[in-house]
Amino acid sequence: MILDQMFLSLNQKLSLVTIVFLSLLKCMNCDCGPPGIPSLGFITTEIKSSYSENMTIEYKCNDGNKLVYYPIRICRERKWTGRVPKCGKYSILDTLKSINSSLI
């Protein structure tokens, strides 16, 4: 009985170590590549040659331009969340049309 409990405990620990190791191995090289930069805009965070898992970037537009789409993107499983935002001299109606067309 005691040996069974010790074996089960050891087996559980090995399973946990295996899960953690595989999780780390899965994203050892999780580079999302360049996130893209909108014309008339820029990334506020430091531009890097490589972006690893869970790195976050933020976009802003040059003065006088408005941002369409969410300004934050996150590197997840070798892909960026969302899309590269657009910057321009948009009216509210243009912004709504652009967002609506991306949902279709």
C-alpha positions as CSV (number, residue, x, y, z in Angstrom):
1,M,0.0,0.0,0.0
2,I,2.7,2.5,0.9
3,L,4.8,1.5,-2.2
4,D,1.7,2.0,-4.3
5,Q,1.2,5.5,-2.9
6,M,4.9,6.4,-3.4
7,F,4.8,5.1,-7.0
8,L,1.6,7.1,-7.7
9,S,3.2,10.2,-6.2
10,L,6.3,9.8,-8.2
11,N,4.3,9.1,-11.4
12,Q,2.2,12.3,-10.8
13,K,5.4,14.3,-10.4
14,L,6.9,12.9,-13.5
15,S,3.7,13.7,-15.4
16,L,3.8,17.3,-14.2
17,V,7.5,17.7,-15.1
18,T,6.7,16.2,-18.6
19,I,3.8,18.6,-19.1
20,V,5.9,21.6,-18.1
21,F,8.8,20.5,-20.3
22,L,6.6,20.0,-23.3
23,S,5.0,23.4,-22.8
24,L,8.4,25.0,-22.7
25,L,9.6,23.0,-25.7
26,K,6.5,23.9,-27.7
27,C,7.4,27.6,-27.7
28,M,11.2,27.5,-27.5
29,N,11.2,29.1,-30.9
30,C,7.8,30.8,-30.9
31,D,8.8,33.8,-33.0
32,C,5.9,35.7,-34.5
33,G,8.0,37.5,-37.0
34,P,7.5,41.2,-37.7
35,P,4.2,42.6,-36.6
36,G,3.7,45.0,-39.5
37,I,3.7,48.7,-39.3
38,P,0.8,50.8,-40.7
39,S,1.6,53.5,-43.2
40,L,1.1,56.8,-41.4
41,G,1.7,55.0,-38.1
42,F,4.3,53.4,-35.8
43,I,4.9,51.0,-33.0
44,T,5.3,52.7,-29.6
45,T,7.3,49.8,-28.1
46,E,10.9,49.0,-29.1
47,I,11.1,47.4,-32.5
48,K,12.9,44.1,-32.3
49,S,14.3,41.6,-34.8
50,S,12.5,38.8,-33.0
51,Y,9.2,38.7,-30.9
52,S,8.7,35.8,-28.6
53,E,5.6,34.3,-27.0
54,N,3.4,36.8,-25.1
55,M,5.3,39.9,-26.2
56,T,3.0,42.9,-26.7
57,I,3.2,45.8,-29.1
58,E,1.2,49.0,-29.3
59,Y,0.5,51.1,-32.3
60,K,-0.1,54.8,-32.7
61,C,-0.7,57.0,-35.7
62,N,1.2,60.0,-36.8
63,D,-0.3,63.4,-35.8
64,G,-3.5,64.2,-37.5
65,N,-4.3,60.6,-38.3
66,K,-6.8,58.3,-36.6
67,L,-6.3,54.6,-35.8
68,V,-8.7,51.9,-37.1
69,Y,-8.7,48.5,-35.3
70,Y,-7.3,47.7,-31.9
71,P,-3.9,49.3,-31.1
72,I,-2.5,46.3,-29.1
73,R,-1.3,43.0,-30.6
74,I,0.2,40.0,-28.7
75,C,2.5,37.3,-30.0
76,R,0.7,34.0,-29.5
77,E,1.7,30.6,-30.9
78,R,3.8,32.1,-33.7
79,K,1.1,34.5,-34.8
80,W,0.1,38.0,-33.9
81,T,-3.4,38.6,-32.5
82,G,-5.7,40.9,-34.4
83,R,-4.5,42.7,-37.5
84,V,-2.2,45.6,-38.3
85,P,-4.3,48.7,-37.7
86,K,-4.8,51.4,-40.3
87,C,-4.0,55.0,-39.9
88,G,-5.5,57.9,-41.9
89,K,-7.8,60.9,-41.9
90,Y,-10.9,58.8,-41.3
91,S,-14.3,60.1,-40.4
92,I,-16.4,58.2,-37.9
93,L,-18.4,56.8,-40.8
94,D,-15.2,55.6,-42.6
95,T,-14.1,53.9,-39.3
96,L,-17.4,52.1,-38.9
97,K,-17.4,50.9,-42.5
98,S,-13.9,49.6,-42.2
99,I,-14.6,47.7,-39.0
100,N,-17.9,46.4,-40.4
101,S,-16.2,45.1,-43.6
102,S,-13.6,43.2,-41.5
103,L,-16.4,41.4,-39.6
104,I,-18.1,40.1,-42.8
